[in-house]
Amino acid sequence: MNRLLLALTLLTTLIFSSPVAAQQSQDFGNYVVHYNALNTNLIPPQVAQAYGIVRSSSRALLNVTVLRKVMDTPGTPASASIKASATNLTGQLRELEFRELKEPEGAVYYIAELPVHNLETYRFEITVSISGEQDPLIVRFTQQFYTE
């Protein structure tokens, strides 16, 4: 039950922590990819500690969740291979290393951290490969971070 509470807290925090970190999603037919990026200092200390996340205004967390569409439900979590890169406006490229977080209740999250500076803008490209699916799902978005 404690892990479920932490998972719900993490998800709620990631969705509602600030307008800059609003939950975003992209529909791909049978799947929906949910993604967001936020400063890690917005994550409650107990959640950060439970998941090994470094809390700091100068670190960002990219969170990705993949749901398979199932009629009359919000969807079921789908395991995937996630690769992503972040490029700032000066062209510096960062390849992100993801960790998979699986909850006993079935939720699956993929998280990666990266350093950020005040007013730094990153262009993210996320590639989601799902077992049994031929083509990867590609998500692109841009986000500016505030550290002060």
Contacts in CASP RR format, 6 or more apart in sequence:
PFRMAT RR
TARGET T0000
AUTHOR 0000-0000-0000
METHOD contacts of the structure
MODEL  1
MNRLLLALTLLTTLIFSSPVAAQQSQDFGNYVVHYNALNTNLIPPQVAQA
YGIVRSSSRALLNVTVLRKVMDTPGTPASASIKASATNLTGQLRELEFRE
LKEPEGAVYYIAELPVHNLETYRFEITVSISGEQDPLIVRFTQQFYTE
3 50 0 8 1.000
3 103 0 8 1.000
3 104 0 8 1.000
4 103 0 8 1.000
4 104 0 8 1.000
4 105 0 8 1.000
6 46 0 8 1.000
6 47 0 8 1.000
6 50 0 8 1.000
6 51 0 8 1.000
7 101 0 8 1.000
7 103 0 8 1.000
7 105 0 8 1.000
7 107 0 8 1.000
7 109 0 8 1.000
9 44 0 8 1.000
9 46 0 8 1.000
9 47 0 8 1.000
10 43 0 8 1.000
10 47 0 8 1.000
10 51 0 8 1.000
10 109 0 8 1.000
11 107 0 8 1.000
11 109 0 8 1.000
13 42 0 8 1.000
13 43 0 8 1.000
13 44 0 8 1.000
13 47 0 8 1.000
14 21 0 8 1.000
14 23 0 8 1.000
14 36 0 8 1.000
14 38 0 8 1.000
14 43 0 8 1.000
14 61 0 8 1.000
14 63 0 8 1.000
15 22 0 8 1.000
15 23 0 8 1.000
15 36 0 8 1.000
17 38 0 8 1.000
17 42 0 8 1.000
17 43 0 8 1.000
18 38 0 8 1.000
18 42 0 8 1.000
20 38 0 8 1.000
20 143 0 8 1.000
20 144 0 8 1.000
20 145 0 8 1.000
20 146 0 8 1.000
21 36 0 8 1.000
21 37 0 8 1.000
21 38 0 8 1.000
21 39 0 8 1.000
21 42 0 8 1.000
22 36 0 8 1.000
23 34 0 8 1.000
23 36 0 8 1.000
24 34 0 8 1.000
24 35 0 8 1.000
24 36 0 8 1.000
24 141 0 8 1.000
25 32 0 8 1.000
25 33 0 8 1.000
25 34 0 8 1.000
25 35 0 8 1.000
26 32 0 8 1.000
26 33 0 8 1.000
26 35 0 8 1.000
26 137 0 8 1.000
26 139 0 8 1.000
28 137 0 8 1.000
29 69 0 8 1.000
30 68 0 8 1.000
30 69 0 8 1.000
31 66 0 8 1.000
31 67 0 8 1.000
31 68 0 8 1.000
31 69 0 8 1.000
31 78 0 8 1.000
31 128 0 8 1.000
31 130 0 8 1.000
31 137 0 8 1.000
32 66 0 8 1.000
32 67 0 8 1.000
32 69 0 8 1.000
32 75 0 8 1.000
33 64 0 8 1.000
33 65 0 8 1.000
33 66 0 8 1.000
33 67 0 8 1.000
33 126 0 8 1.000
33 128 0 8 1.000
33 137 0 8 1.000
33 139 0 8 1.000
34 64 0 8 1.000
34 65 0 8 1.000
34 66 0 8 1.000
34 67 0 8 1.000
35 62 0 8 1.000
35 63 0 8 1.000
35 64 0 8 1.000
35 65 0 8 1.000
35 124 0 8 1.000
35 126 0 8 1.000
35 139 0 8 1.000
35 141 0 8 1.000
36 62 0 8 1.000
36 63 0 8 1.000
37 60 0 8 1.000
37 61 0 8 1.000
37 62 0 8 1.000
37 63 0 8 1.000
37 122 0 8 1.000
37 124 0 8 1.000
37 143 0 8 1.000
37 145 0 8 1.000
38 60 0 8 1.000
38 61 0 8 1.000
38 63 0 8 1.000
39 56 0 8 1.000
39 57 0 8 1.000
39 58 0 8 1.000
39 59 0 8 1.000
39 60 0 8 1.000
39 61 0 8 1.000
39 116 0 8 1.000
39 145 0 8 1.000
39 146 0 8 1.000
39 147 0 8 1.000
40 48 0 8 1.000
40 53 0 8 1.000
40 54 0 8 1.000
40 55 0 8 1.000
40 56 0 8 1.000
40 59 0 8 1.000
40 60 0 8 1.000
40 61 0 8 1.000
40 113 0 8 1.000
41 55 0 8 1.000
41 56 0 8 1.000
41 57 0 8 1.000
41 59 0 8 1.000
43 53 0 8 1.000
43 55 0 8 1.000
43 61 0 8 1.000
45 55 0 8 1.000
47 53 0 8 1.000
48 54 0 8 1.000
48 55 0 8 1.000
51 101 0 8 1.000
51 111 0 8 1.000
53 61 0 8 1.000
53 111 0 8 1.000
53 113 0 8 1.000
54 113 0 8 1.000
57 147 0 8 1.000
57 148 0 8 1.000
58 115 0 8 1.000
58 116 0 8 1.000
58 117 0 8 1.000
58 147 0 8 1.000
59 113 0 8 1.000
59 114 0 8 1.000
59 115 0 8 1.000
59 116 0 8 1.000
60 113 0 8 1.000
60 114 0 8 1.000
60 115 0 8 1.000
60 116 0 8 1.000
60 122 0 8 1.000
60 145 0 8 1.000
61 111 0 8 1.000
61 112 0 8 1.000
61 113 0 8 1.000
62 84 0 8 1.000
62 86 0 8 1.000
62 96 0 8 1.000
62 111 0 8 1.000
62 112 0 8 1.000
62 113 0 8 1.000
62 114 0 8 1.000
62 124 0 8 1.000
62 126 0 8 1.000
63 109 0 8 1.000
63 110 0 8 1.000
63 111 0 8 1.000
64 82 0 8 1.000
64 84 0 8 1.000
64 98 0 8 1.000
64 109 0 8 1.000
64 110 0 8 1.000
64 111 0 8 1.000
64 126 0 8 1.000
64 128 0 8 1.000
64 139 0 8 1.000
65 77 0 8 1.000
65 107 0 8 1.000
65 108 0 8 1.000
65 109 0 8 1.000
65 110 0 8 1.000
66 77 0 8 1.000
66 78 0 8 1.000
66 79 0 8 1.000
66 80 0 8 1.000
66 108 0 8 1.000
66 128 0 8 1.000
66 130 0 8 1.000
66 137 0 8 1.000
67 74 0 8 1.000
67 75 0 8 1.000
67 76 0 8 1.000
67 77 0 8 1.000
67 78 0 8 1.000
68 75 0 8 1.000
68 76 0 8 1.000
68 77 0 8 1.000
68 78 0 8 1.000
69 75 0 8 1.000
70 76 0 8 1.000
77 106 0 8 1.000
77 107 0 8 1.000
77 108 0 8 1.000
78 108 0 8 1.000
78 130 0 8 1.000
79 100 0 8 1.000
79 108 0 8 1.000
79 130 0 8 1.000
79 131 0 8 1.000
80 110 0 8 1.000
80 128 0 8 1.000
80 129 0 8 1.000
80 130 0 8 1.000
80 131 0 8 1.000
81 128 0 8 1.000
81 129 0 8 1.000
81 130 0 8 1.000
82 98 0 8 1.000
82 110 0 8 1.000
82 126 0 8 1.000
82 127 0 8 1.000
82 128 0 8 1.000
82 129 0 8 1.000
83 95 0 8 1.000
83 96 0 8 1.000
83 98 0 8 1.000
83 126 0 8 1.000
83 127 0 8 1.000
83 129 0 8 1.000
84 95 0 8 1.000
84 96 0 8 1.000
84 98 0 8 1.000
84 112 0 8 1.000
84 124 0 8 1.000
84 125 0 8 1.000
84 126 0 8 1.000
84 127 0 8 1.000
85 93 0 8 1.000
85 94 0 8 1.000
85 95 0 8 1.000
85 96 0 8 1.000
85 124 0 8 1.000
85 125 0 8 1.000
86 93 0 8 1.000
86 94 0 8 1.000
86 96 0 8 1.000
86 114 0 8 1.000
86 122 0 8 1.000
86 123 0 8 1.000
86 124 0 8 1.000
87 93 0 8 1.000
87 94 0 8 1.000
87 122 0 8 1.000
87 123 0 8 1.000
87 125 0 8 1.000
88 120 0 8 1.000
88 121 0 8 1.000
88 122 0 8 1.000
88 123 0 8 1.000
89 120 0 8 1.000
89 121 0 8 1.000
94 114 0 8 1.000
96 112 0 8 1.000
96 114 0 8 1.000
97 112 0 8 1.000
98 110 0 8 1.000
98 111 0 8 1.000
98 112 0 8 1.000
99 110 0 8 1.000
99 111 0 8 1.000
99 112 0 8 1.000
100 108 0 8 1.000
100 109 0 8 1.000
100 110 0 8 1.000
101 108 0 8 1.000
101 109 0 8 1.000
101 110 0 8 1.000
101 111 0 8 1.000
102 108 0 8 1.000
103 109 0 8 1.000
114 122 0 8 1.000
116 122 0 8 1.000
116 145 0 8 1.000
116 147 0 8 1.000
117 145 0 8 1.000
117 147 0 8 1.000
118 145 0 8 1.000
118 146 0 8 1.000
118 147 0 8 1.000
118 148 0 8 1.000
119 144 0 8 1.000
119 145 0 8 1.000
119 146 0 8 1.000
120 144 0 8 1.000
120 145 0 8 1.000
121 142 0 8 1.000
121 143 0 8 1.000
121 144 0 8 1.000
121 145 0 8 1.000
122 142 0 8 1.000
122 143 0 8 1.000
122 145 0 8 1.000
123 140 0 8 1.000
123 141 0 8 1.000
123 142 0 8 1.000
124 139 0 8 1.000
124 140 0 8 1.000
124 141 0 8 1.000
124 142 0 8 1.000
124 143 0 8 1.000
125 138 0 8 1.000
125 139 0 8 1.000
125 140 0 8 1.000
126 138 0 8 1.000
126 139 0 8 1.000
126 140 0 8 1.000
127 136 0 8 1.000
127 137 0 8 1.000
127 138 0 8 1.000
128 136 0 8 1.000
128 137 0 8 1.000
128 138 0 8 1.000
128 139 0 8 1.000
129 136 0 8 1.000
129 137 0 8 1.000
130 136 0 8 1.000
130 137 0 8 1.000
END
